[in-house]
Amino acid sequence: MQFIMASFGVIRGMPEFFEQIFNFKADILKKYLREDEINEDEPEREANWIAIALQRPKSRGSIKLSTNDPFSPPLIQPNYFSHPDDMKAFVEGKLQMISSLALSTLYVC
């Protein structure tokens, strides 16, 4: 299990960028990042992002050729969480992360 933490400034267009790069839903991100409150005359608002990555998932996906053309994109089926142990480990990791943050003074205002 790996915890990934990142800080960034919230700027216009960020939800769409995250949707394109990470496949996050832009409409949900707009709600939490409050993009509509960004004032062009003020510095960026800061935000933090915490993610969990399973380092040794038991789920297995597949990659297949889509055509005989080597420049055609492959067919990718990741099969995320198809093995029940992966979801169990992910939930345990989330609970550990929440517990760690609750005990931390890092984000105290």
N, C-alpha and C positions, 0 to 999 in steps of 0.2 A: 504494500500500500504506500502510495506517495501522495503527500499533500502539496499542492501547488498554490502559492500565494502570489498575487500580483497587485500592484497599485497603478492606477492610471487616472488621467484627467478626463472628465466627461466632456465631450465635444459633440457638436451637431453631426449627425450621420453615423455616430458610433453604433447604435442598435442595428442599422442596416449592415454595417461592416461586420459586426459579430454574427449576424445571421448568415452572411455570405461565407465567412471564414470558418465559423464553428457550428453552423446550423442551429443557432439559438433563434428563438422566435422574437423578431424585432418588436412586435406590439407589446410583449411582456416586458422586454428590456426597457422600452420607452416609459412604462409605468414606474419601474423601480429606479431608473437613472434620472427620471424627471427631466428629460431632454427639453421639454417645452418651457422650463424655467431658466434655461441658459440665457444669460444676458451677454451680448457681444462685447460690452464695455468692461466686463469683470473677468478676472482670471478664471481658469478652468476650475470646476468643482472636482474634488478628488473622490475616488471610489476605490474599493478594494474587492478583489475577486479571489475566492478560495475554491479550489477544485480537488477532487480525489481521482487518482489514477490507479487502477489495478495493474500491478506489475507482472503478475503471472496468471492471467485469466484462464479458466478451463474451457470457456466457450471457444468454438472454432468456427471461423467463417471460410469463405472460398473466394478465389479470384479465377475467372475464366476469360478466355479470349472471346470478344464479341463478334469478330469477323476474322478473315484471313489477312486483313490489312494491318500491318504492324503499327500503324499510326492511329488506329481506332482505339478509343478508350476501352479498358477492360470492363467486364461485368464484375462488380464487387458486392458481395453479400457478407457484411461483417458478423451477423448473428450475435450482436451484443446481448449479453445476459441470457443466452440460450441454455446455459448450464446453471442450475439453481444455486450452486456454491458461489458463483460470481455475485449474484444479487445479495446473498447473505453477507459476503465480505464487504460489499459496497455499503450496505446499510450499517454494518458494524463500524466501518470507517467514518461514515457521516456522524454517527452517535459519538464516536471518539473525538471527532473534530468539534462538534458542538460542546462537548464536555470540556475540551481544552480551551475553547474560546470563553466559556462561561467562567473559568478560573483565571483567565489571563487579564493582566492590566494593560495589555497592548492597546486596546481600543476604548479605554476609558476616556471620556471627554472631561 
